[in-house]
Amino acid sequence: MALIASIKHMTSDIAEYEAETIPGIETFALDELYRLYGREVSQVRQTRPGFLRFRYRGAPQTLSLLRSIIAIYRIHCFSIPRPRALLGHEHFTRLTMILRQTAASFNIVPETLGIGAAGSQSSVFRRLRLELSAALALQPADDGKGELFLRLIRQADGPGWELLVRTTAQPLSKRGYRVADVPGALNATVAFAMTCCGSLPHKARVVNLCSGSSTILIEHSLTRAADSLFGVDTCGDMLNIGRRNTRAAGMSAAIGHLLADARRAPLPSRSVDRLYADLPFGHHIGSHQDNLKLYPAILQEAQRLAQAHTTFVVLTHEVKLMKRCLGNSAWQITDETVINLRGLHPRLFVLNQNSARIVK
Ligand SMILES: C[S@@+](CC[C@H](N)C(=O)[O-])C[C@H]1O[C@@H](n2cnc3c(N)ncnc32)[C@H](O)[C@@H]1O
Protein backbone atom coordinates (compact mmCIF):
# COMPACT_ATOMS: atom_id res chain seq x y z
CA MET A 1 0.00 0.00 0.00
CA ALA A 2 2.89 2.37 0.77
CA LEU A 3 4.17 1.69 -2.75
CA ILE A 4 0.81 2.64 -4.27
CA ALA A 5 0.67 5.77 -2.15
CA SER A 6 4.13 6.86 -3.22
CA ILE A 7 3.80 6.20 -6.95
CA LYS A 8 0.26 7.24 -7.57
CA HIS A 9 1.20 10.86 -6.96
CA MET A 10 3.92 10.73 -9.62
CA THR A 11 1.59 12.64 -11.88
CA SER A 12 -1.53 14.61 -11.09
CA ASP A 13 -3.02 14.30 -14.60
CA ILE A 14 -6.61 13.20 -14.43
CA ALA A 15 -7.39 10.91 -17.31
CA GLU A 16 -10.26 8.71 -18.44
CA TYR A 17 -9.78 4.92 -18.39
CA GLU A 18 -11.65 1.81 -19.34
CA ALA A 19 -11.21 -1.40 -17.34
CA GLU A 20 -12.14 -4.68 -18.99
CA THR A 21 -13.18 -7.52 -16.75
CA ILE A 22 -15.10 -10.79 -16.98
CA PRO A 23 -18.85 -10.11 -17.33
CA GLY A 24 -20.36 -11.03 -13.98
CA ILE A 25 -17.49 -9.96 -11.73
CA GLU A 26 -17.90 -6.20 -12.21
CA THR A 27 -18.85 -5.61 -8.57
CA PHE A 28 -15.65 -7.36 -7.42
CA ALA A 29 -13.73 -5.08 -9.80
CA LEU A 30 -15.50 -1.97 -8.47
CA ASP A 31 -14.72 -2.97 -4.89
CA GLU A 32 -11.07 -3.54 -5.71
CA LEU A 33 -10.79 -0.27 -7.60
CA TYR A 34 -12.12 1.69 -4.61
CA ARG A 35 -10.16 -0.40 -2.09
CA LEU A 36 -6.81 0.18 -3.83
CA TYR A 37 -7.24 3.69 -5.20
CA GLY A 38 -9.88 5.28 -2.99
CA ARG A 39 -10.43 8.94 -3.72
CA GLU A 40 -7.95 8.92 -6.63
CA VAL A 41 -10.73 7.40 -8.76
CA SER A 42 -13.95 9.19 -9.64
CA GLN A 43 -16.97 8.94 -11.94
CA VAL A 44 -16.79 5.13 -11.86
CA ARG A 45 -19.55 3.54 -13.91
CA GLN A 46 -20.28 0.32 -15.74
CA THR A 47 -20.82 1.07 -19.43
CA ARG A 48 -21.70 -2.46 -20.60
CA PRO A 49 -21.22 -6.00 -19.31
CA GLY A 50 -17.55 -6.50 -18.44
CA PHE A 51 -16.54 -2.83 -18.90
CA LEU A 52 -16.07 -0.08 -16.33
CA ARG A 53 -15.07 3.49 -17.01
CA PHE A 54 -13.57 5.88 -14.50
CA ARG A 55 -11.34 8.90 -14.06
CA TYR A 56 -8.04 8.45 -12.27
CA ARG A 57 -5.47 10.89 -10.96
CA GLY A 58 -2.14 9.10 -11.13
CA ALA A 59 0.34 7.37 -13.38
CA PRO A 60 -1.43 4.78 -15.59
CA GLN A 61 1.05 2.01 -14.68
CA THR A 62 0.00 2.22 -11.04
CA LEU A 63 -3.36 0.72 -12.02
CA SER A 64 -1.63 -2.55 -12.90
CA LEU A 65 -2.00 -3.76 -9.31
CA LEU A 66 -5.65 -4.63 -10.03
CA ARG A 67 -6.20 -8.41 -9.91
CA SER A 68 -9.88 -8.46 -10.88
CA ILE A 69 -9.24 -6.71 -14.20
CA ILE A 70 -8.26 -8.25 -17.54
CA ALA A 71 -6.79 -5.03 -18.98
CA ILE A 72 -6.80 -1.27 -18.46
CA TYR A 73 -7.03 1.15 -21.38
CA ARG A 74 -6.42 4.88 -21.39
CA ILE A 75 -8.99 6.73 -23.46
CA HIS A 76 -8.12 9.51 -25.90
CA CYS A 77 -10.74 11.29 -27.99
CA PHE A 78 -10.24 12.16 -31.63
CA SER A 79 -12.61 14.57 -33.36
CA ILE A 80 -12.75 12.64 -36.59
CA PRO A 81 -15.75 11.45 -38.59
CA ARG A 82 -14.20 8.06 -39.44
CA PRO A 83 -10.96 6.11 -38.73
CA ARG A 84 -9.55 6.92 -42.19
CA ALA A 85 -8.89 10.46 -40.87
CA LEU A 86 -6.27 9.03 -38.51
CA LEU A 87 -4.03 8.59 -41.55
CA GLY A 88 -3.95 12.38 -42.05
CA HIS A 89 -0.79 14.17 -40.86
CA GLU A 90 -2.19 15.97 -37.79
CA HIS A 91 -4.05 13.00 -36.28
CA PHE A 92 -1.37 10.47 -37.23
CA THR A 93 1.28 12.59 -35.47
CA ARG A 94 -0.83 12.74 -32.31
CA LEU A 95 -1.61 9.02 -32.51
CA THR A 96 2.04 7.98 -32.81
CA MET A 97 3.00 10.34 -29.97
CA ILE A 98 0.42 8.72 -27.66
CA LEU A 99 1.59 5.24 -28.63
CA ARG A 100 5.29 6.14 -28.15
CA GLN A 101 4.56 7.50 -24.68
CA THR A 102 2.62 4.39 -23.75
CA ALA A 103 5.34 2.06 -25.04
CA ALA A 104 7.96 4.02 -23.08
CA SER A 105 6.05 3.33 -19.85
CA PHE A 106 6.12 -0.48 -20.32
CA ASN A 107 8.46 -2.70 -18.34
CA ILE A 108 9.64 -4.29 -21.62
CA VAL A 109 10.43 -2.90 -25.05
CA PRO A 110 7.38 -3.90 -27.14
CA GLU A 111 7.97 -5.67 -30.44
CA THR A 112 4.45 -6.07 -31.79
CA LEU A 113 1.45 -3.86 -32.49
CA GLY A 114 -2.19 -4.87 -32.60
CA ILE A 115 -5.42 -3.03 -33.39
CA GLY A 116 -8.83 -4.15 -32.21
CA ALA A 117 -11.85 -2.54 -33.90
CA ALA A 118 -15.04 -3.51 -35.63
CA GLY A 119 -13.89 -4.10 -39.21
CA SER A 120 -10.24 -4.35 -38.18
CA GLN A 121 -9.54 -6.39 -41.34
CA SER A 122 -10.82 -3.59 -43.61
CA SER A 123 -8.39 -1.83 -45.95
CA VAL A 124 -8.34 1.32 -43.76
CA PHE A 125 -7.33 -0.60 -40.62
CA ARG A 126 -4.82 -2.69 -42.59
CA ARG A 127 -3.19 0.53 -43.83
CA LEU A 128 -3.29 2.08 -40.36
CA ARG A 129 -1.68 -1.04 -38.86
CA LEU A 130 1.07 -1.01 -41.49
CA GLU A 131 1.78 2.72 -41.23
CA LEU A 132 1.82 2.67 -37.44
CA SER A 133 4.05 -0.41 -37.38
CA ALA A 134 6.50 1.32 -39.72
CA ALA A 135 6.43 4.60 -37.78
CA LEU A 136 7.00 2.85 -34.44
CA ALA A 137 9.35 0.13 -35.73
CA LEU A 138 7.03 -2.66 -34.53
CA GLN A 139 5.81 -5.87 -36.15
CA PRO A 140 2.06 -6.10 -36.83
CA ALA A 141 0.91 -8.89 -34.48
CA ASP A 142 -0.23 -12.10 -36.19
CA ASP A 143 -2.99 -12.77 -33.65
CA GLY A 144 -4.25 -9.17 -33.85
CA LYS A 145 -3.32 -8.57 -30.20
CA GLY A 146 0.25 -7.31 -29.91
CA GLU A 147 2.18 -5.96 -26.94
CA LEU A 148 1.27 -2.42 -27.88
CA PHE A 149 -2.46 -2.85 -28.26
CA LEU A 150 -5.06 -0.26 -29.18
CA ARG A 151 -8.77 -0.29 -29.82
CA LEU A 152 -10.82 2.19 -31.80
CA ILE A 153 -14.49 2.72 -31.09
CA ARG A 154 -17.07 5.25 -32.12
CA GLN A 155 -17.78 7.76 -29.32
CA ALA A 156 -21.03 6.88 -27.55
CA ASP A 157 -21.77 10.47 -26.54
CA GLY A 158 -20.28 12.48 -29.39
CA PRO A 159 -19.54 12.54 -33.11
CA GLY A 160 -15.87 11.47 -32.92
CA TRP A 161 -13.90 8.31 -32.22
CA GLU A 162 -12.14 7.02 -29.13
CA LEU A 163 -8.67 5.58 -29.11
CA LEU A 164 -8.19 3.16 -26.20
CA VAL A 165 -4.58 2.19 -25.56
CA ARG A 166 -3.80 -0.74 -23.25
CA THR A 167 -1.58 0.58 -20.46
CA THR A 168 0.49 -2.63 -20.14
CA ALA A 169 2.35 -4.85 -22.61
CA GLN A 170 0.40 -7.92 -21.47
CA PRO A 171 -3.14 -8.19 -20.12
CA LEU A 172 -3.17 -7.98 -16.31
CA SER A 173 -5.00 -11.32 -16.24
CA LYS A 174 -1.94 -13.04 -17.71
CA ARG A 175 -0.25 -13.94 -14.46
CA GLY A 176 3.52 -14.27 -14.24
CA TYR A 177 3.20 -17.41 -12.08
CA ARG A 178 1.52 -19.49 -14.82
CA VAL A 179 4.27 -21.86 -15.98
CA ALA A 180 2.04 -23.74 -18.44
CA ASP A 181 -1.34 -23.39 -20.12
CA VAL A 182 -3.52 -26.17 -18.74
CA PRO A 183 -6.92 -27.04 -20.21
CA GLY A 184 -9.52 -26.22 -17.58
CA ALA A 185 -7.28 -23.77 -15.65
CA LEU A 186 -9.45 -21.02 -14.24
CA ASN A 187 -9.22 -17.43 -15.47
CA ALA A 188 -7.13 -15.75 -12.76
CA THR A 189 -9.43 -12.73 -12.40
CA VAL A 190 -12.35 -15.05 -11.61
CA ALA A 191 -10.16 -17.00 -9.17
CA PHE A 192 -9.30 -13.69 -7.51
CA ALA A 193 -13.01 -12.77 -7.29
CA MET A 194 -13.69 -16.11 -5.57
CA THR A 195 -11.18 -15.19 -2.88
CA CYS A 196 -13.04 -11.94 -2.15
CA CYS A 197 -16.21 -13.66 -0.87
CA GLY A 198 -16.83 -13.38 2.87
CA SER A 199 -14.58 -12.62 5.82
CA LEU A 200 -11.84 -14.75 7.37
CA PRO A 201 -9.95 -14.93 10.65
CA HIS A 202 -6.22 -14.09 10.75
CA LYS A 203 -4.05 -17.10 9.84
CA ALA A 204 -7.01 -18.86 8.29
CA ARG A 205 -6.86 -22.49 7.15
CA VAL A 206 -7.98 -22.78 3.57
CA VAL A 207 -8.69 -25.83 1.41
CA ASN A 208 -9.31 -25.96 -2.34
CA LEU A 209 -11.05 -29.22 -3.31
CA CYS A 210 -10.30 -30.14 -6.97
CA SER A 211 -7.50 -27.57 -6.98
CA GLY A 212 -6.07 -28.31 -10.45
CA SER A 213 -3.18 -25.98 -11.25
CA SER A 214 -3.69 -24.02 -7.99
CA THR A 215 -4.95 -20.76 -9.49
CA ILE A 216 -7.41 -20.07 -6.65
CA LEU A 217 -4.90 -21.00 -3.95
CA ILE A 218 -2.26 -18.68 -5.40
CA GLU A 219 -4.69 -15.80 -5.85
CA HIS A 220 -5.78 -16.26 -2.22
CA SER A 221 -2.26 -16.43 -0.80
CA LEU A 222 -1.04 -13.40 -2.76
CA THR A 223 -3.46 -11.20 -0.85
CA ARG A 224 -3.44 -13.18 2.46
CA ALA A 225 0.11 -14.35 2.98
CA ALA A 226 -0.42 -15.45 6.60
CA ASP A 227 -3.03 -18.10 5.76
CA SER A 228 -2.13 -21.79 5.32
CA LEU A 229 -3.58 -23.51 2.30
CA PHE A 230 -4.00 -27.00 0.86
CA GLY A 231 -5.02 -28.11 -2.60
CA VAL A 232 -6.56 -31.55 -3.12
CA ASP A 233 -6.68 -33.15 -6.58
CA THR A 234 -6.63 -36.68 -8.00
CA CYS A 235 -4.58 -35.71 -11.05
CA GLY A 236 -0.83 -35.90 -10.39
CA ASP A 237 0.01 -33.88 -13.50
CA MET A 238 -2.32 -31.04 -12.50
CA LEU A 239 -0.90 -31.05 -8.98
CA ASN A 240 2.64 -30.88 -10.36
CA ILE A 241 1.75 -27.86 -12.46
CA GLY A 242 0.06 -26.43 -9.35
CA ARG A 243 3.31 -26.91 -7.42
CA ARG A 244 5.33 -25.25 -10.18
CA ASN A 245 2.90 -22.33 -10.39
CA THR A 246 3.02 -21.99 -6.61
CA ARG A 247 6.82 -21.91 -6.66
CA ALA A 248 6.80 -19.30 -9.44
CA ALA A 249 4.43 -17.18 -7.33
CA GLY A 250 6.82 -17.50 -4.35
CA MET A 251 4.09 -19.12 -2.25
CA SER A 252 5.46 -22.66 -1.68
CA ALA A 253 5.76 -22.10 2.07
CA ALA A 254 2.04 -21.29 2.34
CA ILE A 255 0.47 -23.83 -0.05
CA GLY A 256 0.57 -27.63 0.28
CA HIS A 257 -0.62 -30.06 -2.40
CA LEU A 258 -2.35 -33.36 -1.63
CA LEU A 259 -2.78 -36.10 -4.21
CA ALA A 260 -6.14 -37.38 -3.00
CA ASP A 261 -9.80 -37.79 -3.82
CA ALA A 262 -11.66 -34.66 -2.75
CA ARG A 263 -14.51 -36.92 -1.56
CA ARG A 264 -12.15 -38.26 1.11
CA ALA A 265 -9.67 -35.47 1.79
CA PRO A 266 -6.88 -36.54 4.18
CA LEU A 267 -7.60 -33.62 6.51
CA PRO A 268 -9.24 -33.49 9.96
CA SER A 269 -12.94 -32.76 10.45
CA ARG A 270 -13.96 -29.20 11.29
CA SER A 271 -10.46 -27.91 10.59
CA VAL A 272 -11.06 -25.44 7.75
CA ASP A 273 -12.02 -21.75 7.73
CA ARG A 274 -12.57 -21.39 3.97
CA LEU A 275 -13.30 -23.91 1.23
CA TYR A 276 -13.02 -23.43 -2.52
CA ALA A 277 -13.93 -25.65 -5.46
CA ASP A 278 -13.82 -25.00 -9.19
CA LEU A 279 -15.67 -28.21 -9.97
CA PRO A 280 -15.29 -30.19 -13.21
CA PHE A 281 -17.93 -28.77 -15.57
CA GLY A 282 -18.16 -32.00 -17.56
CA HIS A 283 -16.86 -30.26 -20.73
CA HIS A 284 -13.04 -30.36 -20.84
CA ILE A 285 -12.75 -32.22 -17.55
CA GLY A 286 -14.95 -35.05 -16.24
CA SER A 287 -18.43 -35.90 -17.50
CA HIS A 288 -21.98 -35.19 -16.40
CA GLN A 289 -22.29 -38.86 -15.45
CA ASP A 290 -19.24 -38.57 -13.12
CA ASN A 291 -20.57 -35.32 -11.69
CA LEU A 292 -23.85 -36.96 -10.60
CA LYS A 293 -21.83 -38.82 -8.00
CA LEU A 294 -19.04 -36.30 -7.46
CA TYR A 295 -21.09 -33.20 -6.57
CA PRO A 296 -23.12 -34.61 -3.62
CA ALA A 297 -20.02 -36.34 -2.27
CA ILE A 298 -17.98 -33.12 -2.45
CA LEU A 299 -20.70 -31.14 -0.64
CA GLN A 300 -20.78 -33.77 2.09
CA GLU A 301 -16.99 -33.83 2.44
CA ALA A 302 -16.92 -30.03 2.54
CA GLN A 303 -19.46 -30.18 5.35
CA ARG A 304 -17.18 -32.56 7.30
CA LEU A 305 -14.18 -30.24 6.89
CA ALA A 306 -16.08 -27.01 7.63
CA GLN A 307 -16.57 -25.21 10.91
CA ALA A 308 -19.82 -23.38 11.65
CA HIS A 309 -18.48 -20.09 10.21
CA THR A 310 -16.87 -21.59 7.10
CA THR A 311 -17.82 -20.22 3.69
CA PHE A 312 -17.59 -22.59 0.74
CA VAL A 313 -17.07 -20.78 -2.58
CA VAL A 314 -17.90 -22.97 -5.57
CA LEU A 315 -17.73 -22.36 -9.31
CA THR A 316 -19.65 -24.69 -11.60
CA HIS A 317 -21.44 -24.86 -14.90
CA GLU A 318 -23.63 -27.74 -13.70
CA VAL A 319 -26.15 -25.34 -12.18
CA LYS A 320 -29.20 -27.62 -12.09
CA LEU A 321 -27.23 -30.49 -10.61
CA MET A 322 -25.60 -28.21 -8.06
CA LYS A 323 -28.93 -26.79 -6.90
CA ARG A 324 -30.44 -30.26 -6.66
CA CYS A 325 -27.49 -31.48 -4.57
CA LEU A 326 -27.59 -28.36 -2.39
CA GLY A 327 -31.24 -29.09 -1.59
CA ASN A 328 -30.11 -32.34 0.01
CA SER A 329 -27.16 -30.83 1.87
CA ALA A 330 -26.53 -28.62 4.89
CA TRP A 331 -25.23 -25.83 2.65
CA GLN A 332 -27.36 -22.89 1.66
CA ILE A 333 -26.74 -20.29 -1.01
CA THR A 334 -25.89 -16.87 0.41
CA ASP A 335 -24.85 -15.39 -2.93
CA GLU A 336 -24.98 -16.47 -6.56
CA THR A 337 -23.30 -14.78 -9.55
CA VAL A 338 -23.57 -15.71 -13.22
CA ILE A 339 -20.28 -15.28 -15.06
CA ASN A 340 -19.66 -15.13 -18.80
CA LEU A 341 -16.51 -17.11 -19.39
CA ARG A 342 -15.81 -17.25 -23.13
CA GLY A 343 -19.43 -18.09 -23.95
CA LEU A 344 -19.93 -20.49 -21.04
CA HIS A 345 -22.05 -19.24 -18.16
CA PRO A 346 -20.79 -20.87 -14.98
CA ARG A 347 -22.16 -19.76 -11.65
CA LEU A 348 -20.28 -18.64 -8.60
CA PHE A 349 -22.02 -19.93 -5.48
CA VAL A 350 -21.20 -18.62 -2.02
CA LEU A 351 -22.37 -21.23 0.45
CA ASN A 352 -22.80 -21.23 4.19
CA GLN A 353 -24.28 -23.86 6.42
CA ASN A 354 -27.77 -24.08 7.79
CA SER A 355 -27.53 -23.44 11.52
CA ALA A 356 -29.40 -26.70 12.18
CA ARG A 357 -26.86 -28.88 10.40
CA ILE A 358 -26.06 -32.39 11.54
CA VAL A 359 -22.35 -33.23 11.62
CA LYS A 360 -21.58 -36.91 11.16
C1 LIG B 1 -12.04 -27.36 -13.43
S1 LIG B 1 -10.62 -28.18 -12.91
C2 LIG B 1 -9.94 -27.11 -11.70
C3 LIG B 1 -9.07 -26.09 -12.35
C4 LIG B 1 -8.36 -25.21 -11.36
N1 LIG B 1 -9.23 -24.24 -10.73
C5 LIG B 1 -7.22 -24.50 -12.08
O1 LIG B 1 -7.21 -23.25 -12.15
O2 LIG B 1 -6.36 -25.16 -12.63
C6 LIG B 1 -11.27 -29.49 -11.95
C7 LIG B 1 -10.23 -30.34 -11.27
O3 LIG B 1 -10.94 -31.35 -10.51
C8 LIG B 1 -10.09 -32.47 -10.43
N2 LIG B 1 -10.91 -33.60 -9.96
C9 LIG B 1 -11.89 -34.29 -10.60
N3 LIG B 1 -12.43 -35.20 -9.79
C10 LIG B 1 -11.78 -35.12 -8.61
C11 LIG B 1 -11.89 -35.80 -7.37
N4 LIG B 1 -12.77 -36.77 -7.17
N5 LIG B 1 -11.06 -35.42 -6.36
C12 LIG B 1 -10.15 -34.44 -6.54
N6 LIG B 1 -10.00 -33.77 -7.69
C13 LIG B 1 -10.81 -34.09 -8.71
C14 LIG B 1 -9.50 -32.59 -11.82
O4 LIG B 1 -8.31 -33.34 -11.81
C15 LIG B 1 -9.26 -31.11 -12.18
O5 LIG B 1 -7.95 -30.74 -11.85
The ligand as an SDF file (V2000), in Angstrom:
LIG
                    3D

 27 29  0  0  0  0  0  0  0  0999 V2000
  -12.0420  -27.3630  -13.4260 C   0  0  0  0  0  0  0  0  0  0  0  0
  -10.6170  -28.1790  -12.9130 S   0  0  0  0  0  0  0  0  0  0  0  0
   -9.9420  -27.1140  -11.6990 C   0  0  0  0  0  0  0  0  0  0  0  0
   -9.0700  -26.0930  -12.3470 C   0  0  0  0  0  0  0  0  0  0  0  0
   -8.3590  -25.2120  -11.3630 C   0  0  0  0  0  0  0  0  0  0  0  0
   -9.2290  -24.2380  -10.7340 N   0  0  0  0  0  0  0  0  0  0  0  0
   -7.2160  -24.4980  -12.0750 C   0  0  0  0  0  0  0  0  0  0  0  0
   -7.2130  -23.2540  -12.1510 O   0  0  0  0  0  0  0  0  0  0  0  0
   -6.3570  -25.1600  -12.6350 O   0  0  0  0  0  0  0  0  0  0  0  0
  -11.2680  -29.4870  -11.9480 C   0  0  0  0  0  0  0  0  0  0  0  0
  -10.2260  -30.3360  -11.2670 C   0  0  0  0  0  0  0  0  0  0  0  0
  -10.9370  -31.3490  -10.5130 O   0  0  0  0  0  0  0  0  0  0  0  0
  -10.0920  -32.4730  -10.4350 C   0  0  0  0  0  0  0  0  0  0  0  0
  -10.9130  -33.5990   -9.9590 N   0  0  0  0  0  0  0  0  0  0  0  0
  -11.8910  -34.2900  -10.6000 C   0  0  0  0  0  0  0  0  0  0  0  0
  -12.4330  -35.2050   -9.7880 N   0  0  0  0  0  0  0  0  0  0  0  0
  -11.7850  -35.1220   -8.6120 C   0  0  0  0  0  0  0  0  0  0  0  0
  -11.8860  -35.7990   -7.3670 C   0  0  0  0  0  0  0  0  0  0  0  0
  -12.7720  -36.7750   -7.1660 N   0  0  0  0  0  0  0  0  0  0  0  0
  -11.0640  -35.4230   -6.3640 N   0  0  0  0  0  0  0  0  0  0  0  0
  -10.1490  -34.4370   -6.5420 C   0  0  0  0  0  0  0  0  0  0  0  0
  -10.0020  -33.7680   -7.6950 N   0  0  0  0  0  0  0  0  0  0  0  0
  -10.8140  -34.0930   -8.7100 C   0  0  0  0  0  0  0  0  0  0  0  0
   -9.5010  -32.5910  -11.8250 C   0  0  0  0  0  0  0  0  0  0  0  0
   -8.3080  -33.3390  -11.8060 O   0  0  0  0  0  0  0  0  0  0  0  0
   -9.2650  -31.1120  -12.1760 C   0  0  0  0  0  0  0  0  0  0  0  0
   -7.9500  -30.7380  -11.8490 O   0  0  0  0  0  0  0  0  0  0  0  0
  1  2  1  0
  2  3  1  0
  2 10  1  0
  3  4  1  0
  4  5  1  0
  5  6  1  0
  5  7  1  0
  7  8  2  0
  7  9  1  0
 10 11  1  0
 11 12  1  0
 11 26  1  0
 12 13  1  0
 13 14  1  0
 13 24  1  0
 14 15  1  0
 14 23  1  0
 15 16  2  0
 16 17  1  0
 17 18  1  0
 17 23  2  0
 18 19  1  0
 18 20  2  0
 20 21  1  0
 21 22  2  0
 22 23  1  0
 24 25  1  0
 24 26  1  0
 26 27  1  0
M  CHG  2   2   1   9  -1
M  END
$$$$
